[in-house]
Amino acid sequence: MGNSFGLTRRQFLQLCVASPLLVSAVTACGRTKAFSLGVYQHPGHEAFYLSEHFNLLPTDVMLRTSQSSEAVVSAMLSGELDAATLALDEVLTCLAAGIPLQVVLVLARSCGANVLLSKPELHTPAQLKGKVIALESRPATELLLEHYLHKTGLDRQEVEVAYLPQLKQMMAWQESQIDAAINTPPVSHYIERAGAVRLFDSSQCPPLMFQVLAVRTDRIDWLNNIPARLLNSYYLGLQQLRLFSGDSIRRTALWRNLTLTETQNYFASVQYPSPMQNMTLLSGSDVLPNAMRKLSTFMPAAAVSAVDFTHVLNATALRQLVLSL
């Protein structure tokens, strides 16, 4: 039995139930791998999936994957992970909870990945008045909604907001419980298949939405080079994506249940900073601290009052990687 998202019933149920992290972390010798990296489905994180597939990850690193960003954040908050691929606002959430994280690499910047979708008959701002917009309860989605409302002249009070995780947005859309939604690929592609149209996306916003690699500073020994080796495996995965784009697109299309065109759009929705661009972002630019300050305005003031945004960034692993090349 199918559905309007073009998924089988089994695929739809697997997606709509918030998936936990895969917990298998045992090597062939029966020993648990020493370092746990959490990753969820997002075009900015895809290079790590390719690295794992082609055995490019460090041998002592276990990749723990999920379809749900909430599962990865929850695992970080509960102490199950040593590092994770996160959106910048998710890093702030962990910091506010007392998790000692530092950003060691910017994986990608959203240039259309964060998107506001609506029913096809709601193609003007005026038609959204009184309608239900579903979004995750997090700064990045609040920021996108704020930009859209400001651009179109709508007031927040003129729309009804329903806070739903992305995978539950699919169920709500399927049951016609919502009129619009803010989400990211691959979920946005599934909802577009059901007839949704794009009203607004992050390419129309200032560059404030980034995907990053964050590590727990209380579990990192910089001398063991695990962070630098993680960065190396990420760039090897990214190189695989670029040099063998046709193969990578076909693999990702299969993994994410996307068409080839959807997969091309999936990757085109983010930009990948080079190592030199990363060096500037991590050590010589106000772009990330300013983005964190802006995102923090959507969080309780007490939660982020003690966060020193400049000390969240650490280019040590990147310098180790560059020196080893």
N, C-alpha and C positions, 0 to 999 in steps of 0.2 A: 504494500500500500504506500503510495507516495504522498506528497504534500506540495504546497505552493512554492517551497524553497528548492525544489528539484533534488531533494534528498530522499533516500529510502527511509522507511519508518524506523529502522534500526539506527541509521546514521542520525536521524532527527532526534531520537530519544537520547542517544549518546551525547549529542551536542547540548541538548537542553537540560541535562542533569549536570550541574556544576562538577566537573571532573577533578578528583584529587590528583596530586602528583603521583607519578609512577614511583613506587617505593623500592623497586629492585635495585640494590646497590652492591651486589656481591660479585666478586671476580670469579674467574674459572677456578682459582685456587681456594675459594671459599672465604677470602678475606674481604672485608668491607673497604671500598675505596675511600681515601682519606679526605677528599674535598668534594663537596656537593654543590652543583650549580643548578639553580632553578631557571627554567625557560618556559615561556608560554607563546602561543601562536600569534605572531605579529610580523609584518614584512621586515621590520627593523631587527628582528631576532633570528631570521631564517638562516643566516650564515652559520649559526651554531648547529642547527639541524643538519646542514650539509657537512659540517666538520665531523659530527658524530657519524654520519652515514659513511663517510670516506676514511674513517679512523684517523682523523687529524687532531682530535682532542688529546691533551696530555693523558698518559695512561693512568695517572692517579686521580683523575677528575671523573666524577659521575654526573652525567646530564640527567636531571629529573624534570620531565616535561609535563605540561598540562594544556588543555584547551582553554583554561580559565585563568585570567590574570589574578582574580581574587584568590585562587588556590595558591599561587606562587607567593603573593603578599602574605597570606595567612601562614604559609610555611616559613617565611622569613621571620614573621612576628613570633612564631612559636619556637624558633631556634633550630629548625630542621635544616636550614641552608647556610652555607658559608658565603655564597654569592648568588646574584640573580640578575637577569635582564629585566629592567623595570622602566616604566615611564618616570619622568622627573618628579611628577607629583606623588607617585608611589614611593619614591625615595623619601620625600618629605613625610609621608605617612609613617614610614618605618622610623625615621629620626624622631618624630614626635612621640613615638611609643618607646623611645629609649634604645633602639637598636643602633649600635655604632657603625654606621655605613659611611663609605667614601666612594665617590664616583671615579673610576679609573679609566673609563673610555666612553665616548659618545658614539653609540652604535648608529643612530640615524636621527634625522630631523623630519618631522611630519610636514609634507607639502601636499596634503590632500587625504591623508590616512584617517584623520578625525573628521567625520562627516555627519551632517544633519540630513536625514531622509524623511520624506513624508508620503502620504497617500497621493496618487497622481492627480486627484481632483483639488488638492490643496497646494496650488502652485504660486500663490501670492501670499505675502505676510498677512494681509487682512483676513484671508481665509483660515489662518491658524488661530485666530482669536477664539478663545473658549475651548480649544482642542487640547488633547493630552499628548505631551511630549515626554517620552521615556529617556532617561539618561542614568548613567552610573552616578553614585554619590561620591564624587571625587572632583578635585579642582580643575582638571583638564576639561572635563565635560561642561562644568559650570562656566569656565572661561569661554569655550566655544559658543555656548548659548548666549552669554553676555555680549559677545561680539556680534552675533546675529541680531539680537534684539536692538542693540545700539545702531547697527547699520540700517535696519528696516524701520526704526522708530516705534517698535512695539514695546510695551511695558511688561515687566515680569508678571504683574497681576493679571494680564490679559490672556495668559496661557496657563494651563494646568500641568504641573510637573509630576511625573511618576518616577520614583527612583527604583531602577531595576538593573541587575547585572545584564551584560550583553546577551548571554545565552538565554536568559529568561525573557528578554525583549523579543526573541524569536517566537516563543510560545504566545506572548501577548499579541504580537502582530498576527500570528496565525489565527487567533481567536477574536481579532478585531477589537481588542481592548485598548489599543493605543492608536493615535493618528500620525505620530511622527516619532523619530528616535535619533539619538546621537550615539554613534558607535564607530568601530574601526574594522578593517578587514581581518579575517575573512567573513565575519558576521554581516558586515555591510553588503557584501556581494550576495549573500544568501537572501537578505531582505530585498535587495534590488531585483532579484529574480522574481519575487512575489509581486512586482509592479511598483515598488517604491521609486521615487525620483529624488535627485539631489537638490537641496535648496541652498546648501552652504557647506564649505569645508575649510580645513586649516590652511589651505593655500591662500585664503583671503584674510588671514590673521597675521599679526607680527610673529616672528620666529620664536615661539615660546614653548613648543611641544617637542620634547626630545625623548628618545629611548636611549638608555645608558646601561653600562655594566657596573654594578655596585658590589663591593666586597665588604664583609664584616672585618673591621680593623682589629677586633679582639681575637680573630682566628687566622690572621695573616702573618706569616714570617716572610718579609720581603726578600730575605736571603735565599729562600728556597725557589724563587722565580716562578711560583705557580701563577700569580697574576700576569706576569709578562708572557708566560707560555699560553695562558688563556687568550690574551690579546693576539698572539701569533696564530693560534688556531682559528680565531674569529676572522682575521684577515686572509688566512688560507681558504676558509669557507667562502668569503666574499670574492676571492680570486676565482674560485671554482664557479661561482655564480656568474662572473663576468666573462671568463674565458670560454666557458661551456654553457652559455646562456640557454641554448635550446634544450640541452639535457636537463639543466637545473629547473627550467620552467616546466618541463614535462613531469619531473619528479615532484615538484611542489604542487602542481595541479592535482596529481594523484593523492599526495599526502593531505591536502586541504579540501579535496572534493571541489575543485574549481575548474572552469574551462580554461583553455590556453589564453584566450583574450582576457578573462578575469585575472589570471595569474600575472600576465604582463602589466595590467593595471595595478595589481597588488604590489608589485615591486616598484612601479613608477610613483606610488603614493608617498614614498620616503626618499630622502637624499642621504647618502652615506659619506660622512666626513673622512678624508684621508688621514694618515698618521700626522702629517704636518698641520692640517687643519685642526686635528684633535689636540695637538700640542698647544696651539693658540687658544682653543676653547678651554683647556684645563689649566693653563698657567698664565695666559697673557690677555684675557678678554673678560669683559663684564657680562657677556651674553648669558651664560648659565646662571651666575648669581642674580642677575636682573630677572631672569625667567622664574627662578625659585621664589624671589620676593613677590612677584606678581601672582604666582600660583598660591603662595602662602596666604594671600588676602582672602582666599576662599576657605581657610581653615581657622579654627578657634585660635585667637591670638596667644593664649597661654600655651598652646601645643607647640608652637614654633618660636616662642620668644627667646629661647636659649640657643637657637640654631645659628651658628656662624656660617653663612653661606659660602664664603670664600674657602673655609677649611673643609668643606664637604668634598672639594675637588682635589685629586691627587694624581700627579703625572709621573710618579715614580716608576710604575710598571711600564708605561709608554717609553720612558727614557731607557729603561733596561732593554726593552725590545729593540729600540732604534740602535743602541750601542752594540747589540748582539748581531745586527744584520751585516 
